[in-house]
Amino acid sequence: MALQVENQAALKQLDGEGASAKAKHIDVRIKFVGDYTKRGTLKPGYLEDEKMPADLLTKALEASILSTLRSKIELH
């Protein structure tokens, strides 16, 4: 299963590279998702801001980006 995120720091935390004392409150969750990543169940990857379908529902977008994302999720 693909897990696409637009936050590169989150990807580094899943790889174990970017964990810090500031992320202690989510340490268990990071390890949980990291275990699924190591097993191959999840495949995290970076997705640029302009291509993130979730932004369609959470942000005010330019008409061109709005149109692209709407077609991506087949919303007409």
mmCIF file of the N, C-alpha and C atoms, coordinates in Angstrom:
data_MODEL
# 
_entry.id   MODEL 
# 
loop_
_atom_site.group_PDB 
_atom_site.id 
_atom_site.type_symbol 
_atom_site.label_atom_id 
_atom_site.label_alt_id 
_atom_site.label_comp_id 
_atom_site.label_asym_id 
_atom_site.label_entity_id 
_atom_site.label_seq_id 
_atom_site.pdbx_PDB_ins_code 
_atom_site.Cartn_x 
_atom_site.Cartn_y 
_atom_site.Cartn_z 
_atom_site.occupancy 
_atom_site.B_iso_or_equiv 
_atom_site.pdbx_formal_charge 
_atom_site.auth_seq_id 
_atom_site.auth_comp_id 
_atom_site.auth_asym_id 
_atom_site.auth_atom_id 
_atom_site.pdbx_PDB_model_num 
ATOM 1   N N  . MET A 1 1  ? 0.849   -1.159 0.000   1.00 0.00 ? 1  MET A N  1 
ATOM 2   C CA . MET A 1 1  ? 0.000   0.000  0.000   1.00 0.00 ? 1  MET A CA 1 
ATOM 3   C C  . MET A 1 1  ? 0.904   1.235  0.000   1.00 0.00 ? 1  MET A C  1 
ATOM 4   N N  . ALA A 1 2  ? 0.596   2.161  -0.879  1.00 0.00 ? 2  ALA A N  1 
ATOM 5   C CA . ALA A 1 2  ? 1.378   3.396  -0.968  1.00 0.00 ? 2  ALA A CA 1 
ATOM 6   C C  . ALA A 1 2  ? 0.899   4.404  0.068   1.00 0.00 ? 2  ALA A C  1 
ATOM 7   N N  . LEU A 1 3  ? 1.844   5.052  0.714   1.00 0.00 ? 3  LEU A N  1 
ATOM 8   C CA . LEU A 1 3  ? 1.558   6.114  1.677   1.00 0.00 ? 3  LEU A CA 1 
ATOM 9   C C  . LEU A 1 3  ? 2.273   7.355  1.168   1.00 0.00 ? 3  LEU A C  1 
ATOM 10  N N  . GLN A 1 4  ? 1.523   8.272  0.577   1.00 0.00 ? 4  GLN A N  1 
ATOM 11  C CA . GLN A 1 4  ? 2.127   9.454  -0.021  1.00 0.00 ? 4  GLN A CA 1 
ATOM 12  C C  . GLN A 1 4  ? 1.975   10.647 0.909   1.00 0.00 ? 4  GLN A C  1 
ATOM 13  N N  . VAL A 1 5  ? 3.107   11.265 1.228   1.00 0.00 ? 5  VAL A N  1 
ATOM 14  C CA . VAL A 1 5  ? 3.106   12.418 2.127   1.00 0.00 ? 5  VAL A CA 1 
ATOM 15  C C  . VAL A 1 5  ? 3.878   13.560 1.484   1.00 0.00 ? 5  VAL A C  1 
ATOM 16  N N  . GLU A 1 6  ? 3.554   14.778 1.890   1.00 0.00 ? 6  GLU A N  1 
ATOM 17  C CA . GLU A 1 6  ? 4.248   15.950 1.363   1.00 0.00 ? 6  GLU A CA 1 
ATOM 18  C C  . GLU A 1 6  ? 5.233   16.515 2.383   1.00 0.00 ? 6  GLU A C  1 
ATOM 19  N N  . ASN A 1 7  ? 5.503   15.758 3.428   1.00 0.00 ? 7  ASN A N  1 
ATOM 20  C CA . ASN A 1 7  ? 6.375   16.210 4.504   1.00 0.00 ? 7  ASN A CA 1 
ATOM 21  C C  . ASN A 1 7  ? 7.625   15.326 4.533   1.00 0.00 ? 7  ASN A C  1 
ATOM 22  N N  . GLN A 1 8  ? 8.741   15.886 4.072   1.00 0.00 ? 8  GLN A N  1 
ATOM 23  C CA . GLN A 1 8  ? 9.971   15.099 4.000   1.00 0.00 ? 8  GLN A CA 1 
ATOM 24  C C  . GLN A 1 8  ? 10.507  14.728 5.378   1.00 0.00 ? 8  GLN A C  1 
ATOM 25  N N  . ALA A 1 9  ? 10.254  15.555 6.375   1.00 0.00 ? 9  ALA A N  1 
ATOM 26  C CA . ALA A 1 9  ? 10.693  15.235 7.738   1.00 0.00 ? 9  ALA A CA 1 
ATOM 27  C C  . ALA A 1 9  ? 9.973   13.989 8.248   1.00 0.00 ? 9  ALA A C  1 
ATOM 28  N N  . ALA A 1 10 ? 8.699   13.852 7.902   1.00 0.00 ? 10 ALA A N  1 
ATOM 29  C CA . ALA A 1 10 ? 7.939   12.662 8.311   1.00 0.00 ? 10 ALA A CA 1 
ATOM 30  C C  . ALA A 1 10 ? 8.523   11.410 7.673   1.00 0.00 ? 10 ALA A C  1 
ATOM 31  N N  . LEU A 1 11 ? 8.935   11.502 6.417   1.00 0.00 ? 11 LEU A N  1 
ATOM 32  C CA . LEU A 1 11 ? 9.553   10.350 5.753   1.00 0.00 ? 11 LEU A CA 1 
ATOM 33  C C  . LEU A 1 11 ? 10.859  9.956  6.433   1.00 0.00 ? 11 LEU A C  1 
ATOM 34  N N  . LYS A 1 12 ? 11.647  10.938 6.829   1.00 0.00 ? 12 LYS A N  1 
ATOM 35  C CA . LYS A 1 12 ? 12.913  10.650 7.509   1.00 0.00 ? 12 LYS A CA 1 
ATOM 36  C C  . LYS A 1 12 ? 12.670  10.000 8.863   1.00 0.00 ? 12 LYS A C  1 
ATOM 37  N N  . GLN A 1 13 ? 11.613  10.413 9.553   1.00 0.00 ? 13 GLN A N  1 
ATOM 38  C CA . GLN A 1 13 ? 11.290  9.803  10.843  1.00 0.00 ? 13 GLN A CA 1 
ATOM 39  C C  . GLN A 1 13 ? 10.890  8.343  10.654  1.00 0.00 ? 13 GLN A C  1 
ATOM 40  N N  . LEU A 1 14 ? 10.180  8.034  9.578   1.00 0.00 ? 14 LEU A N  1 
ATOM 41  C CA . LEU A 1 14 ? 9.798   6.644  9.322   1.00 0.00 ? 14 LEU A CA 1 
ATOM 42  C C  . LEU A 1 14 ? 11.016  5.779  9.038   1.00 0.00 ? 14 LEU A C  1 
ATOM 43  N N  . ASP A 1 15 ? 12.044  6.381  8.419   1.00 0.00 ? 15 ASP A N  1 
ATOM 44  C CA . ASP A 1 15 ? 13.281  5.649  8.139   1.00 0.00 ? 15 ASP A CA 1 
ATOM 45  C C  . ASP A 1 15 ? 14.191  5.570  9.356   1.00 0.00 ? 15 ASP A C  1 
ATOM 46  N N  . GLY A 1 16 ? 13.837  6.312  10.417  1.00 0.00 ? 16 GLY A N  1 
ATOM 47  C CA . GLY A 1 16 ? 14.659  6.316  11.616  1.00 0.00 ? 16 GLY A CA 1 
ATOM 48  C C  . GLY A 1 16 ? 15.764  7.347  11.579  1.00 0.00 ? 16 GLY A C  1 
ATOM 49  N N  . GLU A 1 17 ? 15.817  8.152  10.524  1.00 0.00 ? 17 GLU A N  1 
ATOM 50  C CA . GLU A 1 17 ? 16.876  9.147  10.388  1.00 0.00 ? 17 GLU A CA 1 
ATOM 51  C C  . GLU A 1 17 ? 16.591  10.425 11.159  1.00 0.00 ? 17 GLU A C  1 
ATOM 52  N N  . GLY A 1 18 ? 15.328  10.833 11.218  1.00 0.00 ? 18 GLY A N  1 
ATOM 53  C CA . GLY A 1 18 ? 15.022  12.153 11.734  1.00 0.00 ? 18 GLY A CA 1 
ATOM 54  C C  . GLY A 1 18 ? 14.347  12.190 13.085  1.00 0.00 ? 18 GLY A C  1 
ATOM 55  N N  . ALA A 1 19 ? 14.320  11.086 13.804  1.00 0.00 ? 19 ALA A N  1 
ATOM 56  C CA . ALA A 1 19 ? 13.655  11.074 15.112  1.00 0.00 ? 19 ALA A CA 1 
ATOM 57  C C  . ALA A 1 19 ? 14.406  11.988 16.072  1.00 0.00 ? 19 ALA A C  1 
ATOM 58  N N  . SER A 1 20 ? 13.659  12.732 16.852  1.00 0.00 ? 20 SER A N  1 
ATOM 59  C CA . SER A 1 20 ? 14.283  13.658 17.792  1.00 0.00 ? 20 SER A CA 1 
ATOM 60  C C  . SER A 1 20 ? 13.495  13.676 19.094  1.00 0.00 ? 20 SER A C  1 
ATOM 61  N N  . ALA A 1 21 ? 14.039  14.373 20.064  1.00 0.00 ? 21 ALA A N  1 
ATOM 62  C CA . ALA A 1 21 ? 13.359  14.497 21.357  1.00 0.00 ? 21 ALA A CA 1 
ATOM 63  C C  . ALA A 1 21 ? 12.029  15.223 21.202  1.00 0.00 ? 21 ALA A C  1 
ATOM 64  N N  . LYS A 1 22 ? 11.931  16.095 20.209  1.00 0.00 ? 22 LYS A N  1 
ATOM 65  C CA . LYS A 1 22 ? 10.689  16.831 19.977  1.00 0.00 ? 22 LYS A CA 1 
ATOM 66  C C  . LYS A 1 22 ? 9.572   15.923 19.465  1.00 0.00 ? 22 LYS A C  1 
ATOM 67  N N  . ALA A 1 23 ? 9.923   14.791 18.890  1.00 0.00 ? 23 ALA A N  1 
ATOM 68  C CA . ALA A 1 23 ? 8.930   13.869 18.339  1.00 0.00 ? 23 ALA A CA 1 
ATOM 69  C C  . ALA A 1 23 ? 8.606   12.734 19.307  1.00 0.00 ? 23 ALA A C  1 
ATOM 70  N N  . LYS A 1 24 ? 9.027   12.869 20.547  1.00 0.00 ? 24 LYS A N  1 
ATOM 71  C CA . LYS A 1 24 ? 8.833   11.808 21.535  1.00 0.00 ? 24 LYS A CA 1 
ATOM 72  C C  . LYS A 1 24 ? 7.363   11.440 21.723  1.00 0.00 ? 24 LYS A C  1 
ATOM 73  N N  . HIS A 1 25 ? 6.490   12.430 21.641  1.00 0.00 ? 25 HIS A N  1 
ATOM 74  C CA . HIS A 1 25 ? 5.063   12.194 21.866  1.00 0.00 ? 25 HIS A CA 1 
ATOM 75  C C  . HIS A 1 25 ? 4.427   11.320 20.785  1.00 0.00 ? 25 HIS A C  1 
ATOM 76  N N  . ILE A 1 26 ? 5.077   11.189 19.631  1.00 0.00 ? 26 ILE A N  1 
ATOM 77  C CA . ILE A 1 26 ? 4.533   10.332 18.573  1.00 0.00 ? 26 ILE A CA 1 
ATOM 78  C C  . ILE A 1 26 ? 5.451   9.152  18.273  1.00 0.00 ? 26 ILE A C  1 
ATOM 79  N N  . ASP A 1 27 ? 6.401   8.899  19.160  1.00 0.00 ? 27 ASP A N  1 
ATOM 80  C CA . ASP A 1 27 ? 7.398   7.851  18.962  1.00 0.00 ? 27 ASP A CA 1 
ATOM 81  C C  . ASP A 1 27 ? 6.771   6.483  18.712  1.00 0.00 ? 27 ASP A C  1 
ATOM 82  N N  . VAL A 1 28 ? 5.769   6.098  19.488  1.00 0.00 ? 28 VAL A N  1 
ATOM 83  C CA . VAL A 1 28 ? 5.137   4.785  19.332  1.00 0.00 ? 28 VAL A CA 1 
ATOM 84  C C  . VAL A 1 28 ? 4.468   4.684  17.966  1.00 0.00 ? 28 VAL A C  1 
ATOM 85  N N  . ARG A 1 29 ? 3.806   5.753  17.545  1.00 0.00 ? 29 ARG A N  1 
ATOM 86  C CA . ARG A 1 29 ? 3.129   5.746  16.243  1.00 0.00 ? 29 ARG A CA 1 
ATOM 87  C C  . ARG A 1 29 ? 4.133   5.644  15.099  1.00 0.00 ? 29 ARG A C  1 
ATOM 88  N N  . ILE A 1 30 ? 5.240   6.358  15.227  1.00 0.00 ? 30 ILE A N  1 
ATOM 89  C CA . ILE A 1 30 ? 6.271   6.304  14.190  1.00 0.00 ? 30 ILE A CA 1 
ATOM 90  C C  . ILE A 1 30 ? 6.826   4.889  14.084  1.00 0.00 ? 30 ILE A C  1 
ATOM 91  N N  . LYS A 1 31 ? 7.083   4.262  15.225  1.00 0.00 ? 31 LYS A N  1 
ATOM 92  C CA . LYS A 1 31 ? 7.613   2.894  15.213  1.00 0.00 ? 31 LYS A CA 1 
ATOM 93  C C  . LYS A 1 31 ? 6.594   1.913  14.642  1.00 0.00 ? 31 LYS A C  1 
ATOM 94  N N  . PHE A 1 32 ? 5.319   2.120  14.933  1.00 0.00 ? 32 PHE A N  1 
ATOM 95  C CA . PHE A 1 32 ? 4.253   1.258  14.416  1.00 0.00 ? 32 PHE A CA 1 
ATOM 96  C C  . PHE A 1 32 ? 4.223   1.309  12.888  1.00 0.00 ? 32 PHE A C  1 
ATOM 97  N N  . VAL A 1 33 ? 4.202   2.512  12.346  1.00 0.00 ? 33 VAL A N  1 
ATOM 98  C CA . VAL A 1 33 ? 4.186   2.672  10.888  1.00 0.00 ? 33 VAL A CA 1 
ATOM 99  C C  . VAL A 1 33 ? 5.513   2.204  10.298  1.00 0.00 ? 33 VAL A C  1 
ATOM 100 N N  . GLY A 1 34 ? 6.614   2.475  11.005  1.00 0.00 ? 34 GLY A N  1 
ATOM 101 C CA . GLY A 1 34 ? 7.921   2.028  10.546  1.00 0.00 ? 34 GLY A CA 1 
ATOM 102 C C  . GLY A 1 34 ? 8.020   0.515  10.431  1.00 0.00 ? 34 GLY A C  1 
ATOM 103 N N  . ASP A 1 35 ? 7.392   -0.208 11.351  1.00 0.00 ? 35 ASP A N  1 
ATOM 104 C CA . ASP A 1 35 ? 7.377   -1.675 11.282  1.00 0.00 ? 35 ASP A CA 1 
ATOM 105 C C  . ASP A 1 35 ? 6.680   -2.152 10.013  1.00 0.00 ? 35 ASP A C  1 
ATOM 106 N N  . TYR A 1 36 ? 5.549   -1.546 9.683   1.00 0.00 ? 36 TYR A N  1 
ATOM 107 C CA . TYR A 1 36 ? 4.831   -1.920 8.462   1.00 0.00 ? 36 TYR A CA 1 
ATOM 108 C C  . TYR A 1 36 ? 5.637   -1.557 7.215   1.00 0.00 ? 36 TYR A C  1 
ATOM 109 N N  . THR A 1 37 ? 6.415   -0.497 7.306   1.00 0.00 ? 37 THR A N  1 
ATOM 110 C CA . THR A 1 37 ? 7.272   -0.111 6.188   1.00 0.00 ? 37 THR A CA 1 
ATOM 111 C C  . THR A 1 37 ? 8.370   -1.153 5.985   1.00 0.00 ? 37 THR A C  1 
ATOM 112 N N  . LYS A 1 38 ? 8.996   -1.587 7.078   1.00 0.00 ? 38 LYS A N  1 
ATOM 113 C CA . LYS A 1 38 ? 10.066  -2.584 6.988   1.00 0.00 ? 38 LYS A CA 1 
ATOM 114 C C  . LYS A 1 38 ? 9.556   -3.921 6.464   1.00 0.00 ? 38 LYS A C  1 
ATOM 115 N N  . ARG A 1 39 ? 8.316   -4.264 6.805   1.00 0.00 ? 39 ARG A N  1 
ATOM 116 C CA . ARG A 1 39 ? 7.717   -5.514 6.320   1.00 0.00 ? 39 ARG A CA 1 
ATOM 117 C C  . ARG A 1 39 ? 7.341   -5.433 4.845   1.00 0.00 ? 39 ARG A C  1 
ATOM 118 N N  . GLY A 1 40 ? 7.252   -4.220 4.329   1.00 0.00 ? 40 GLY A N  1 
ATOM 119 C CA . GLY A 1 40 ? 6.862   -4.048 2.935   1.00 0.00 ? 40 GLY A CA 1 
ATOM 120 C C  . GLY A 1 40 ? 5.372   -3.845 2.745   1.00 0.00 ? 40 GLY A C  1 
ATOM 121 N N  . THR A 1 41 ? 4.620   -3.779 3.847   1.00 0.00 ? 41 THR A N  1 
ATOM 122 C CA . THR A 1 41 ? 3.176   -3.562 3.767   1.00 0.00 ? 41 THR A CA 1 
ATOM 123 C C  . THR A 1 41 ? 2.881   -2.139 3.317   1.00 0.00 ? 41 THR A C  1 
ATOM 124 N N  . LEU A 1 42 ? 3.630   -1.177 3.845   1.00 0.00 ? 42 LEU A N  1 
ATOM 125 C CA . LEU A 1 42 ? 3.494   0.232  3.465   1.00 0.00 ? 42 LEU A CA 1 
ATOM 126 C C  . LEU A 1 42 ? 4.723   0.664  2.689   1.00 0.00 ? 42 LEU A C  1 
ATOM 127 N N  . LYS A 1 43 ? 4.504   1.483  1.679   1.00 0.00 ? 43 LYS A N  1 
ATOM 128 C CA . LYS A 1 43 ? 5.615   2.041  0.914   1.00 0.00 ? 43 LYS A CA 1 
ATOM 129 C C  . LYS A 1 43 ? 5.480   3.557  0.917   1.00 0.00 ? 43 LYS A C  1 
ATOM 130 N N  . PRO A 1 44 ? 6.103   4.215  1.903   1.00 0.00 ? 44 PRO A N  1 
ATOM 131 C CA . PRO A 1 44 ? 6.001   5.669  1.968   1.00 0.00 ? 44 PRO A CA 1 
ATOM 132 C C  . PRO A 1 44 ? 6.796   6.335  0.853   1.00 0.00 ? 44 PRO A C  1 
ATOM 133 N N  . GLY A 1 45 ? 6.259   7.423  0.357   1.00 0.00 ? 45 GLY A N  1 
ATOM 134 C CA . GLY A 1 45 ? 6.931   8.181  -0.686  1.00 0.00 ? 45 GLY A CA 1 
ATOM 135 C C  . GLY A 1 45 ? 6.523   9.637  -0.644  1.00 0.00 ? 45 GLY A C  1 
ATOM 136 N N  . TYR A 1 46 ? 7.348   10.471 -1.251  1.00 0.00 ? 46 TYR A N  1 
ATOM 137 C CA . TYR A 1 46 ? 7.101   11.908 -1.262  1.00 0.00 ? 46 TYR A CA 1 
ATOM 138 C C  . TYR A 1 46 ? 6.200   12.269 -2.437  1.00 0.00 ? 46 TYR A C  1 
ATOM 139 N N  . LEU A 1 47 ? 5.258   13.147 -2.186  1.00 0.00 ? 47 LEU A N  1 
ATOM 140 C CA . LEU A 1 47 ? 4.376   13.662 -3.232  1.00 0.00 ? 47 LEU A CA 1 
ATOM 141 C C  . LEU A 1 47 ? 4.362   15.178 -3.109  1.00 0.00 ? 47 LEU A C  1 
ATOM 142 N N  . GLU A 1 48 ? 4.636   15.857 -4.206  1.00 0.00 ? 48 GLU A N  1 
ATOM 143 C CA . GLU A 1 48 ? 4.694   17.322 -4.202  1.00 0.00 ? 48 GLU A CA 1 
ATOM 144 C C  . GLU A 1 48 ? 3.359   17.928 -3.812  1.00 0.00 ? 48 GLU A C  1 
ATOM 145 N N  . ASP A 1 49 ? 3.434   19.119 -3.241  1.00 0.00 ? 49 ASP A N  1 
ATOM 146 C CA . ASP A 1 49 ? 2.239   19.859 -2.819  1.00 0.00 ? 49 ASP A CA 1 
ATOM 147 C C  . ASP A 1 49 ? 1.183   19.958 -3.914  1.00 0.00 ? 49 ASP A C  1 
ATOM 148 N N  . GLU A 1 50 ? 1.622   20.280 -5.123  1.00 0.00 ? 50 GLU A N  1 
ATOM 149 C CA . GLU A 1 50 ? 0.687   20.514 -6.224  1.00 0.00 ? 50 GLU A CA 1 
ATOM 150 C C  . GLU A 1 50 ? -0.043  19.249 -6.663  1.00 0.00 ? 50 GLU A C  1 
ATOM 151 N N  . LYS A 1 51 ? 0.464   18.098 -6.274  1.00 0.00 ? 51 LYS A N  1 
ATOM 152 C CA . LYS A 1 51 ? -0.124  16.829 -6.708  1.00 0.00 ? 51 LYS A CA 1 
ATOM 153 C C  . LYS A 1 51 ? -0.868  16.095 -5.600  1.00 0.00 ? 51 LYS A C  1 
ATOM 154 N N  . MET A 1 52 ? -0.988  16.708 -4.428  1.00 0.00 ? 52 MET A N  1 
ATOM 155 C CA . MET A 1 52 ? -1.615  16.061 -3.279  1.00 0.00 ? 52 MET A CA 1 
ATOM 156 C C  . MET A 1 52 ? -3.138  16.165 -3.367  1.00 0.00 ? 52 MET A C  1 
ATOM 157 N N  . PRO A 1 53 ? -3.837  15.044 -3.635  1.00 0.00 ? 53 PRO A N  1 
ATOM 158 C CA . PRO A 1 53 ? -5.297  15.077 -3.777  1.00 0.00 ? 53 PRO A CA 1 
ATOM 159 C C  . PRO A 1 53 ? -6.029  15.558 -2.524  1.00 0.00 ? 53 PRO A C  1 
ATOM 160 N N  . ALA A 1 54 ? -5.470  15.335 -1.348  1.00 0.00 ? 54 ALA A N  1 
ATOM 161 C CA . ALA A 1 54 ? -6.134  15.767 -0.112  1.00 0.00 ? 54 ALA A CA 1 
ATOM 162 C C  . ALA A 1 54 ? -6.266  17.284 -0.046  1.00 0.00 ? 54 ALA A C  1 
ATOM 163 N N  . ASP A 1 55 ? -5.372  18.003 -0.724  1.00 0.00 ? 55 ASP A N  1 
ATOM 164 C CA . ASP A 1 55 ? -5.438  19.466 -0.732  1.00 0.00 ? 55 ASP A CA 1 
ATOM 165 C C  . ASP A 1 55 ? -6.727  19.971 -1.360  1.00 0.00 ? 55 ASP A C  1 
ATOM 166 N N  . LEU A 1 56 ? -7.324  19.182 -2.210  1.00 0.00 ? 56 LEU A N  1 
ATOM 167 C CA . LEU A 1 56 ? -8.589  19.552 -2.843  1.00 0.00 ? 56 LEU A CA 1 
ATOM 168 C C  . LEU A 1 56 ? -9.657  19.843 -1.797  1.00 0.00 ? 56 LEU A C  1 
ATOM 169 N N  . LEU A 1 57 ? -9.602  19.132 -0.697  1.00 0.00 ? 57 LEU A N  1 
ATOM 170 C CA . LEU A 1 57 ? -10.615 19.271 0.348   1.00 0.00 ? 57 LEU A CA 1 
ATOM 171 C C  . LEU A 1 57 ? -10.180 20.164 1.505   1.00 0.00 ? 57 LEU A C  1 
ATOM 172 N N  . THR A 1 58 ? -8.907  20.576 1.517   1.00 0.00 ? 58 THR A N  1 
ATOM 173 C CA . THR A 1 58 ? -8.417  21.305 2.686   1.00 0.00 ? 58 THR A CA 1 
ATOM 174 C C  . THR A 1 58 ? -7.843  22.682 2.401   1.00 0.00 ? 58 THR A C  1 
ATOM 175 N N  . LYS A 1 59 ? -7.622  23.031 1.128   1.00 0.00 ? 59 LYS A N  1 
ATOM 176 C CA . LYS A 1 59 ? -6.970  24.300 0.816   1.00 0.00 ? 59 LYS A CA 1 
ATOM 177 C C  . LYS A 1 59 ? -7.687  25.038 -0.305  1.00 0.00 ? 59 LYS A C  1 
ATOM 178 N N  . ALA A 1 60 ? -7.517  26.350 -0.314  1.00 0.00 ? 60 ALA A N  1 
ATOM 179 C CA . ALA A 1 60 ? -7.982  27.159 -1.441  1.00 0.00 ? 60 ALA A CA 1 
ATOM 180 C C  . ALA A 1 60 ? -6.927  27.028 -2.537  1.00 0.00 ? 60 ALA A C  1 
ATOM 181 N N  . LEU A 1 61 ? -7.348  26.616 -3.722  1.00 0.00 ? 61 LEU A N  1 
ATOM 182 C CA . LEU A 1 61 ? -6.400  26.330 -4.795  1.00 0.00 ? 61 LEU A CA 1 
ATOM 183 C C  . LEU A 1 61 ? -6.683  27.168 -6.032  1.00 0.00 ? 61 LEU A C  1 
ATOM 184 N N  . GLU A 1 62 ? -5.641  27.346 -6.848  1.00 0.00 ? 62 GLU A N  1 
ATOM 185 C CA . GLU A 1 62 ? -5.810  27.995 -8.145  1.00 0.00 ? 62 GLU A CA 1 
ATOM 186 C C  . GLU A 1 62 ? -6.667  27.092 -9.024  1.00 0.00 ? 62 GLU A C  1 
ATOM 187 N N  . ALA A 1 63 ? -7.346  27.687 -9.991  1.00 0.00 ? 63 ALA A N  1 
ATOM 188 C CA . ALA A 1 63 ? -8.268  26.939 -10.848 1.00 0.00 ? 63 ALA A CA 1 
ATOM 189 C C  . ALA A 1 63 ? -7.579  25.796 -11.585 1.00 0.00 ? 63 ALA A C  1 
ATOM 190 N N  . SER A 1 64 ? -6.359  26.017 -12.070 1.00 0.00 ? 64 SER A N  1 
ATOM 191 C CA . SER A 1 64 ? -5.662  24.970 -12.824 1.00 0.00 ? 64 SER A CA 1 
ATOM 192 C C  . SER A 1 64 ? -5.331  23.765 -11.942 1.00 0.00 ? 64 SER A C  1 
ATOM 193 N N  . ILE A 1 65 ? -4.862  24.024 -10.723 1.00 0.00 ? 65 ILE A N  1 
ATOM 194 C CA . ILE A 1 65 ? -4.536  22.934 -9.792  1.00 0.00 ? 65 ILE A CA 1 
ATOM 195 C C  . ILE A 1 65 ? -5.813  22.236 -9.352  1.00 0.00 ? 65 ILE A C  1 
ATOM 196 N N  . LEU A 1 66 ? -6.846  23.017 -9.102  1.00 0.00 ? 66 LEU A N  1 
ATOM 197 C CA . LEU A 1 66 ? -8.142  22.466 -8.713  1.00 0.00 ? 66 LEU A CA 1 
ATOM 198 C C  . LEU A 1 66 ? -8.664  21.503 -9.770  1.00 0.00 ? 66 LEU A C  1 
ATOM 199 N N  . SER A 1 67 ? -8.587  21.904 -11.017 1.00 0.00 ? 67 SER A N  1 
ATOM 200 C CA . SER A 1 67 ? -9.055  21.061 -12.118 1.00 0.00 ? 67 SER A CA 1 
ATOM 201 C C  . SER A 1 67 ? -8.254  19.764 -12.210 1.00 0.00 ? 67 SER A C  1 
ATOM 202 N N  . THR A 1 68 ? -6.939  19.869 -12.071 1.00 0.00 ? 68 THR A N  1 
ATOM 203 C CA . THR A 1 68 ? -6.072  18.688 -12.141 1.00 0.00 ? 68 THR A CA 1 
ATOM 204 C C  . THR A 1 68 ? -6.396  17.695 -11.030 1.00 0.00 ? 68 THR A C  1 
ATOM 205 N N  . LEU A 1 69 ? -6.532  18.197 -9.806  1.00 0.00 ? 69 LEU A N  1 
ATOM 206 C CA . LEU A 1 69 ? -6.803  17.314 -8.671  1.00 0.00 ? 69 LEU A CA 1 
ATOM 207 C C  . LEU A 1 69 ? -8.197  16.706 -8.757  1.00 0.00 ? 69 LEU A C  1 
ATOM 208 N N  . ARG A 1 70 ? -9.162  17.482 -9.244  1.00 0.00 ? 70 ARG A N  1 
ATOM 209 C CA . ARG A 1 70 ? -10.524 16.945 -9.391  1.00 0.00 ? 70 ARG A CA 1 
ATOM 210 C C  . ARG A 1 70 ? -10.542 15.784 -10.376 1.00 0.00 ? 70 ARG A C  1 
ATOM 211 N N  . SER A 1 71 ? -9.810  15.909 -11.469 1.00 0.00 ? 71 SER A N  1 
ATOM 212 C CA . SER A 1 71 ? -9.775  14.812 -12.439 1.00 0.00 ? 71 SER A CA 1 
ATOM 213 C C  . SER A 1 71 ? -9.037  13.603 -11.873 1.00 0.00 ? 71 SER A C  1 
ATOM 214 N N  . LYS A 1 72 ? -8.070  13.862 -10.999 1.00 0.00 ? 72 LYS A N  1 
ATOM 215 C CA . LYS A 1 72 ? -7.298  12.773 -10.392 1.00 0.00 ? 72 LYS A CA 1 
ATOM 216 C C  . LYS A 1 72 ? -8.170  11.874 -9.520  1.00 0.00 ? 72 LYS A C  1 
ATOM 217 N N  . ILE A 1 73 ? -9.120  12.483 -8.805  1.00 0.00 ? 73 ILE A N  1 
ATOM 218 C CA . ILE A 1 73 ? -9.992  11.679 -7.947  1.00 0.00 ? 73 ILE A CA 1 
ATOM 219 C C  . ILE A 1 73 ? -11.353 11.431 -8.603  1.00 0.00 ? 73 ILE A C  1 
ATOM 220 N N  . GLU A 1 74 ? -11.403 11.749 -9.900  1.00 0.00 ? 74 GLU A N  1 
ATOM 221 C CA . GLU A 1 74 ? -12.605 11.514 -10.709 1.00 0.00 ? 74 GLU A CA 1 
ATOM 222 C C  . GLU A 1 74 ? -13.828 12.222 -10.144 1.00 0.00 ? 74 GLU A C  1 
ATOM 223 N N  . LEU A 1 75 ? -13.642 13.484 -9.754  1.00 0.00 ? 75 LEU A N  1 
ATOM 224 C CA . LEU A 1 75 ? -14.724 14.330 -9.269  1.00 0.00 ? 75 LEU A CA 1 
ATOM 225 C C  . LEU A 1 75 ? -15.038 15.343 -10.359 1.00 0.00 ? 75 LEU A C  1 
ATOM 226 N N  . HIS A 1 76 ? -16.229 15.259 -10.919 1.00 0.00 ? 76 HIS A N  1 
ATOM 227 C CA . HIS A 1 76 ? -16.586 16.133 -12.054 1.00 0.00 ? 76 HIS A CA 1 
ATOM 228 C C  . HIS A 1 76 ? -17.662 17.104 -11.676 1.00 0.00 ? 76 HIS A C  1 
# 
